[in-house]
Amino acid sequence: MIIGRLPYLNSEPFFRGLSGYKLLPIMPRDVGAMISAGLVDAAIMPSATYFAMEGKVFPLKDFCISAKGPVRSVLLFSRVEITKLAGEKIGITKQTATSSALLDVLLRKAFGVHDFTYTDDDLYSRPTAYLSIGDEALYLHKRIRSFPGYRVYDLGELWYDWTGLPFVFALWVIRADMDESLAAGLARDLAFALVANLNDLEGLVEEKRRKIGLSRSEAISYIKGLTYRLGPSERLGLVRFRELLGF
């Protein structure tokens, strides 16, 4: 079985120590296309992509990546207040699928901001605003002093303040045509890896936190702020996001 492996610290609880599978590096925005093309059998899929592919993929148990409040790795860096982004250009990381959709929902429906334009500019180009995700967001936030004039908005926090619900950024899925026994086996292996890794947070974060520039305590705090299993409130948050996107 070929599994798409996201490159981020927040997905390591599922992948560290996972064996018996071919792990293929993949970015969030490419998950849907690679599963559709048969290049990947299972992956952590951005929730917005999942809504568009229901029927072609099935959720794998209740595994997810979500946050109830600040997520710390989906950040909007902005030189103006978020309510003043009308008519401005917003750089968007090329890695994202769901986070850009979340930003769009928040701007238009939570803050009533319209007529903005998305660009490929990164933060180093000094756009009016820039959306960053994953380890890049953690890295940039750690170095925010290098970007004077920017304030930072955490999209997980903005969503929670607006809806009172957790935000599910991604969930594990498997191709709908895969054998049920393979799905069950992968689910067992993921559950084992998740428990083992969350019980060894120091070992889990060590390699990636050095590359990002986080202290051990910062990296552990980051992982502890995430939720990896869907509960009732996470499911409600997922339904709410789906409704807002019009699926």
C-alpha positions as CSV (number, residue, x, y, z in Angstrom):
1,M,0.0,0.0,0.0
2,I,1.3,3.5,-0.9
3,I,0.7,6.2,1.7
4,G,1.1,9.9,1.1
5,R,3.3,11.4,3.8
6,L,2.9,15.0,4.7
7,P,6.2,16.7,5.7
8,Y,5.1,18.5,8.8
9,L,5.8,18.1,12.5
10,N,2.0,18.0,13.1
11,S,1.7,14.7,11.1
12,E,4.7,13.0,12.7
13,P,2.5,11.3,15.4
14,F,1.1,9.1,12.7
15,F,4.3,8.4,10.7
16,R,7.2,8.0,13.1
17,G,7.8,4.3,13.4
18,L,5.1,3.4,10.9
19,S,6.5,0.4,8.8
20,G,5.3,-2.0,6.2
21,Y,4.1,0.7,3.8
22,K,5.6,2.7,1.0
23,L,5.6,6.3,2.1
24,L,5.5,8.9,-0.6
25,P,6.2,12.5,0.2
26,I,3.2,14.7,-0.6
27,M,1.9,18.2,-0.1
28,P,-1.6,18.9,1.1
29,R,-2.7,20.5,-2.2
30,D,-1.7,17.4,-4.2
31,V,-3.4,14.8,-2.1
32,G,-6.7,14.7,-4.0
33,A,-5.0,14.6,-7.4
34,M,-2.6,11.8,-6.4
35,I,-5.3,9.7,-4.9
36,S,-7.5,10.2,-8.0
37,A,-4.6,9.2,-10.2
38,G,-4.0,6.0,-8.2
39,L,-0.6,7.1,-7.2
40,V,-1.5,7.1,-3.5
41,D,-3.9,4.7,-1.7
42,A,-4.3,6.5,1.6
43,A,-3.2,9.9,3.1
44,I,-4.0,12.7,5.5
45,M,-6.4,14.7,3.3
46,P,-7.3,18.4,3.7
47,S,-10.9,18.6,4.8
48,A,-11.9,20.9,1.9
49,T,-10.5,18.3,-0.5
50,Y,-12.4,15.5,1.3
51,F,-15.7,17.3,0.8
52,A,-15.1,17.4,-2.9
53,M,-14.1,13.7,-3.1
54,E,-16.7,12.0,-0.9
55,G,-17.6,8.7,-2.5
56,K,-14.1,8.3,-4.0
57,V,-12.5,8.1,-0.6
58,F,-13.6,6.9,2.8
59,P,-12.5,8.3,6.2
60,L,-10.1,6.0,8.0
61,K,-11.6,5.6,11.4
62,D,-11.6,8.9,13.3
63,F,-8.0,10.0,12.7
64,C,-7.6,13.7,12.0
65,I,-5.5,16.8,12.6
66,S,-7.6,19.4,14.4
67,A,-7.4,22.2,16.9
68,K,-9.7,23.7,19.4
69,G,-8.5,27.3,19.3
70,P,-5.0,28.3,18.3
71,V,-3.3,25.9,15.9
72,R,0.0,27.8,15.7
73,S,0.9,26.5,12.2
74,V,-1.8,28.1,10.1
75,L,-1.0,31.8,10.3
76,L,-1.9,34.9,8.4
77,F,0.9,37.5,8.6
78,S,-0.6,40.9,7.8
79,R,0.6,44.5,7.7
80,V,-2.9,45.8,8.3
81,E,-5.8,44.7,10.5
82,I,-7.6,41.7,9.0
83,T,-10.8,43.8,8.7
84,K,-8.9,46.2,6.3
85,L,-7.8,43.6,3.7
86,A,-10.4,44.6,1.2
87,G,-8.7,45.5,-2.1
88,E,-5.4,44.1,-0.9
89,K,-3.2,41.4,-2.3
90,I,-2.7,38.3,-0.1
91,G,0.1,35.9,-0.7
92,I,-0.8,32.2,-0.3
93,T,1.6,29.4,0.3
94,K,1.6,26.9,-2.6
95,Q,1.3,24.0,-0.1
96,T,-2.2,24.6,1.1
97,A,-5.6,23.3,0.2
98,T,-7.9,23.7,3.2
99,S,-6.2,26.6,4.9
100,S,-6.8,28.9,1.9
101,A,-10.4,27.9,1.9
102,L,-10.7,28.6,5.6
103,L,-9.1,32.0,5.1
104,D,-11.6,32.8,2.4
105,V,-14.5,31.8,4.6
106,L,-13.2,33.9,7.5
107,L,-12.5,37.0,5.4
108,R,-15.8,37.0,3.6
109,K,-18.2,35.6,6.2
110,A,-16.7,36.3,9.6
111,F,-15.2,39.7,8.8
112,G,-17.2,40.9,5.7
113,V,-14.0,41.5,3.7
114,H,-14.3,41.2,0.0
115,D,-12.4,42.2,-3.2
116,F,-9.0,40.9,-2.1
117,T,-6.7,39.2,-4.5
118,Y,-4.6,36.0,-3.9
119,T,-1.0,35.9,-5.2
120,D,2.0,33.6,-5.1
121,D,4.1,36.1,-3.2
122,D,5.8,34.8,-0.1
123,L,6.5,36.7,3.1
124,Y,10.0,37.7,1.9
125,S,8.3,39.6,-0.9
126,R,6.6,41.8,1.8
127,P,3.0,41.5,0.5
128,T,0.2,43.2,2.5
129,A,-0.6,39.8,3.9
130,Y,0.7,36.2,3.6
131,L,-0.9,32.8,4.6
132,S,1.6,30.3,5.8
133,I,1.0,26.7,7.0
134,G,2.9,23.8,8.6
135,D,6.5,23.9,9.6
136,E,7.0,27.1,7.5
137,A,4.5,28.9,9.7
138,L,6.2,27.8,12.8
139,Y,9.6,28.8,11.4
140,L,8.4,32.3,10.3
141,H,6.5,33.0,13.5
142,K,9.7,32.2,15.5
143,R,11.5,34.8,13.4
144,I,8.7,37.4,13.3
145,R,11.2,40.1,14.3
146,S,12.7,39.8,10.8
147,F,9.4,41.0,9.4
148,P,8.7,44.3,11.1
149,G,5.2,45.7,10.8
150,Y,3.5,42.4,10.5
151,R,0.9,41.2,13.0
152,V,0.0,37.5,13.2
153,Y,-3.5,36.0,13.0
154,D,-4.0,32.3,13.9
155,L,-6.7,30.9,11.7
156,G,-7.6,28.1,14.2
157,E,-8.1,30.8,16.9
158,L,-10.2,33.0,14.5
159,W,-12.4,30.1,13.6
160,Y,-13.0,29.1,17.2
161,D,-13.7,32.6,18.3
162,W,-16.3,32.9,15.5
163,T,-18.0,29.4,15.7
164,G,-17.1,28.1,19.2
165,L,-16.0,24.9,17.4
166,P,-12.7,23.1,16.8
167,F,-11.4,23.2,13.2
168,V,-10.5,20.0,11.5
169,F,-7.7,20.8,9.1
170,A,-7.3,17.3,7.7
171,L,-8.5,13.7,8.1
172,W,-7.1,10.3,7.2
173,V,-8.8,8.8,4.1
174,I,-8.3,5.7,2.0
175,R,-9.4,5.0,-1.6
176,A,-13.0,3.7,-1.7
177,D,-11.9,0.7,-3.9
178,M,-9.3,-0.5,-1.4
179,D,-9.9,-3.9,0.3
180,E,-11.5,-3.5,3.7
181,S,-8.9,-5.7,5.4
182,L,-6.1,-3.4,4.2
183,A,-8.0,-0.4,5.6
184,A,-8.5,-2.2,8.9
185,G,-4.8,-3.1,9.0
186,L,-3.7,0.5,8.3
187,A,-6.1,1.8,11.0
188,R,-4.6,-0.6,13.5
189,D,-1.1,0.5,12.7
190,L,-1.9,4.2,12.8
191,A,-3.6,3.8,16.2
192,F,-0.5,2.0,17.5
193,A,1.8,4.7,16.1
194,L,-0.3,7.5,17.5
195,V,-0.4,6.1,21.0
196,A,3.3,5.3,21.0
197,N,4.4,8.7,19.7
198,L,2.1,10.7,22.0
199,N,3.7,8.8,24.9
200,D,7.2,9.8,23.7
201,L,6.8,13.5,22.8
202,E,10.5,14.3,23.4
203,G,11.6,11.6,20.9
204,L,8.8,12.5,18.5
205,V,9.6,16.2,18.1
206,E,13.4,16.1,18.3
207,E,14.5,15.9,14.7
208,K,12.0,18.3,13.1
209,R,12.0,20.9,16.0
210,R,15.7,21.5,15.4
211,K,15.1,22.2,11.7
212,I,12.3,24.6,12.6
213,G,14.2,26.3,15.4
214,L,11.8,25.4,18.2
215,S,12.9,24.5,21.7
216,R,11.9,21.1,22.9
217,S,9.2,22.6,25.2
218,E,7.8,24.7,22.3
219,A,7.5,21.7,20.0
220,I,5.9,19.5,22.7
221,S,3.4,22.3,23.5
222,Y,2.6,22.6,19.9
223,I,1.8,18.9,19.5
224,K,-0.2,18.9,22.8
225,G,-2.4,21.7,21.3
226,L,-3.6,19.4,18.5
227,T,-6.3,16.8,18.5
228,Y,-5.8,13.6,16.5
229,R,-9.1,11.8,16.9
230,L,-12.5,13.1,15.8
231,G,-14.8,13.7,18.8
232,P,-18.4,15.1,18.7
233,S,-17.2,18.7,18.7
234,E,-14.7,18.1,15.9
235,R,-17.5,16.5,13.8
236,L,-19.7,19.5,14.4
237,G,-16.8,21.8,13.3
238,L,-16.3,19.7,10.2
239,V,-20.0,19.9,9.3
240,R,-20.1,23.6,9.9
241,F,-17.1,24.2,7.6
242,R,-18.7,22.0,4.9
243,E,-21.9,24.1,5.1
244,L,-20.0,27.3,4.8
245,L,-18.2,26.0,1.7
246,G,-21.5,25.1,0.1
247,F,-21.0,21.3,-0.2
